[in-house]
Amino acid sequence: MQTLLQFTIDVLSLGGAYALMALGLVIVYGILKLVNFAYGELIMVAGYGLFLVNGSGLPWLVMAAVAVLIAVVTGVLTEYAAFRPVRAKSVTAVLITSFAFSTILQNAALLFISPRPRNVPLPDLFSQTVSFGGILIPARNLITIVASIGLLLLFAFLMKRTVLGIAMRAAATQFRMARMLGVPANLIISTAFAISGFFAGVVSLLWIGRIGSVTPGVGLEPLLVAFIATVIGGMRSLQGAVLGGFLLAFINTALNYLLTQDLLQFRDAFTFTLVILILLWRPEGLIRGPATGQRT
């Protein structure tokens, strides 16, 4: 019973973080039909933002808010610098500018900060444990569960009950028709990048809260996780992104429990094998999502 409880908490904690990562990626893809490969750098930027405000004397929550705001601003700048000038051109041009912007941000961190890991300020709560049901649970796991579920519910309300959410869903389904009906296309796209940056900022706090430091390449693994989760769940579906995140967390956690110590080093190989089997069964993802029009 204790093992089952520990397993459930591990899946919910990891799955919540994965779901937020996937949503940050798929919300941009839903409108532009393009993957933002600079998404991982938004996580990195938020981490360095937290590092740079360390020692300012501000409360940790204020420093965390500043880090998230930096990610939001960088997300919007990504749209202005890497997507807007070429989004009406070829898909290849947008992908290249996305990669270029990602490389520029990484090299800026290498040049102006350091290639070595930098410790970030974290509250004492992140290192504490809580006894529940006879097991010790890291408090950061409970924080991740509460934060991710709260944000997922808030995002669901935004998308279904607000004018902005309805406009974004319309743009994701029929972008040209939405523009013809008066939906401000540039505003919607910039908002999608801002929301993506917000998710990246929150993910950065939760992800770095596990490792305690930031490096120029810290966003690579979250980007890969987000991409795999969206492919599993469905690239055109927000619900699919969330489902893919939790399913990927379930697979990873189950392998951690089932594999022997000698086989744990091959966990990624087992994970990708299961992902391939899922895609062979459902090539378009577990949730297909609405039919979409052209991106511009």
N, C-alpha and C positions, 0 to 999 in steps of 0.2 A: 504493500500500500504506500509506504514511504517512497519507494522507487518510482511508482506511478505519479505521485504528487510532484516529486522532483523533476521527472520527465515533462510533465504538463507545464510546470512553471518555466522550465528551460525553453520549451517550444513557444510558449506565449511571449516570452521575453525576446527571444531571437526573431520570432516571426513578426512581432510588432515593429521591430527595427527594419527588417527586410521589407515589410509592407510599405512603410514610409519611404524607403529608398525607391521602391518600384513605382509608387505613385508620383514621386518627383520626376521620374523619367517619362512615364507614360502620359502625363498630363500635357507635356509638350508634343510628344509624338501624336497624340490624339488630334491635335489641330494642324500641325505642320507635316505630319507623316514622315518625320525625320527624327533620328535619335540624336540627342544632345550629348556628344561624347566629352564635352567639357563639364558634365554634371559632377564627376568625381572631384574636380578642382573646386567646385563650390563647397564641398565638404572640407577640403584642405584649407580654403580661404577662411572659413568659419573657425577652424582649429587654430590657425595662426592669429586670427583676430582675438581669440581668447588668450593666446600666449602674449600678444603685444599689450593688452590692457592689464596684464598681471602687474601687480605692484602699484596700481593706480589708487588703491584704497577704497574702491567701489565695492559694494556688496556683490557676492558671486552671481546672484540672479540678474543684477544690472549688467555685469560683464557678459553673462550668457546672452542677454538680450542684444547687447552690442554686437556680439559674434554672429548671431542669427541675422541681424540687420545688415551686416557686412555681406553675408551670403545672399540676401535678397537683392541688395544693390548690385552685386557682381552678377547675379542671374539676369537682371534687367540689362546690364551692360553687355552681357553675352549675346542677348538678342539684338542689341543695337550694333555691336561690332562684328559678330560672326554670322548672323542669320539675316537680318533685315536687308543689308545691301545686296545679297545674292539669292534670297529665297525665291525670287521669281525666275531665277536662272535654272541651271541644271542641278539635279540632286547631288551630283559629284562635287560641284562647287561648294555647296553647303556643307557637305561632309568634310571637305578639305579645310574650310575655314573653321569648322568646329574643332577638328584635330589641332589646327594651328593655334587657336585661342587656348586650348588645353595646354599645349606645349609652352606657350608664352607664360601662362600663369605658373606652371611648374618651374620654369627657368627663372622667373622673377623671384620665387621663393628660394631657389638655390643661390641666386646672386645676392639678394638683399638681406636674407635672413641666415640660413645655414643648411647644408645638406644633412647635418646630423639631427637626430631626434631632439625635440625641445619639449620639456615638461610643461604641462598646462595646469593652471590652478583648478582644483576640484574640491568641492565641499567634503567635509568629513563623512557625510552621509553616504557618499559613493563607496567608501571603504568599509562600511559597517555591515553587519549581518543581522538577520532577523530570524528568530526561532519560530517555526510554524509547523504544526503537525509532526513534531519530532525530528524535523530536519532544519538545517541552517541554510538560509537563503540570502544571498548578497542583496543588500538594499537597492543597489543599482538595477538589479533585475526587476524588482517591484516597481521602481521608478519608470523603467522602460515600458512595462506593461500598462501602467496607468496613463503615462504620457501618450503612448501610441494609440490606445483605445480612445482616449479623449480626443485626440486630433483626428482620428478616422471618423468618429461620430460628428465632429464639427465640420469636417470636409464634406461628409455626406449631406448634412443640412445645407451647407453652402451651395452645393451643386443642385439640390432638388428644390430648395425653398426660396432662393434669392434670384433676383433678376440677373445678376452677374453669372451665377451658376447656370441658369437656363440659357443665357447667351453663349456661354462657353460650350455647353453641350450641343447647341445648335451649330456652332462653328466647327465642332469636331465631326458632326455628321455631314453637313453640307456647307462647306466654307463659303463658296461663291454665292450660294443662295442666301446665306446669312448676311453677307455684305450687301446684296441687292435689297434686302429687307431693312437695311439701316443699322445693322450691328457694326460698331466701330472696330474694324478688323485689327488695326495696329494696337489699340487699347487691349483687346482681348488677348492677343499674342503676348504683349508685354506683361499682362496680368498672369498669364500661364507661366511665364518665366519667373515672375516674382514669387508665385506660389511654389514653383519648383525649387527656387532658392531658399524659401522658408523651410520646406521639408528637408533640404540638404543641411541647413543650419541646425535644425533640431537633431537630425541623424548624426551630425558631427559631434554634438554634445554627448549623445548616448553612446556613439561608437568610441570616441576618444575617452569617454568615461570608463571604458573597459580596459584600454591600453595605457592611458595616462600620459601620452605624448603625441606629438604631431610631427610628420615628416612631409617633404614635398610629394611623395608618392602615396600618402595615406588614403587618397580617394580612389585608388585603382581597384581595390577589393570591393568596396561598396558599389562602384560602377558596374563591376562584373556581376555582383549579386543582383543588383537591380535589373540588369539586362536579362539575366537568366530567369528571374522571377516573372518579368513581363512576357517573355517568350512562352513560358509554361502556362501562365494564366491567360494570355491573349493580349497582343500589343494594342488592340483597339478598345480594350475594356478596362475601366477603372476598377470594377469589382474583380476582374480577372487578375489585375496587378496585386491586389490585396490577397486574393486566394493563392496566387503563385508565390508570394512572399511567405505565407504561413506554411504552404506545402514544402517549399525549399527548406525552411527551418525544421520542419518535421523530419525530412529526409536526413539532413545533416545531424540533427540531435539523435535520431534513431541509430545512425551509423556509429556515432560516438559511444552509444550504449552497447551495441551489438558486436562491433569489431574488436578483435583482440588487439593488444598493444602492438604486436608486430604488423598488423594490417592497417592500423590507424594512419600510417604515413601514406597509404593509398586511398584515403577517404575521398579525395576529390575525384579520383578515377571511378569509384563506385557511384558517387553522386552524379557525374556526367553520364554514366551508363544509364542510370534510372531516368535522367532527363531525356536522353535520346529515346528511350522506350516510350515515355509519355508523349513525345512529339511524333513518334511513328504512329501512335494511336490517335492523337489529336494534333495534326500538323499546324492548325491555326490557333492552338491554345485551348485550355479547358473551357473558357467562355469566349465565344466568337466576337461578341460586341456588335454594334450597329454597322450597317453598310455605310461606307464613307465616300464623299465626293473628292474632287481634286483639292490639292493643298493650297493652291493660290488662284 
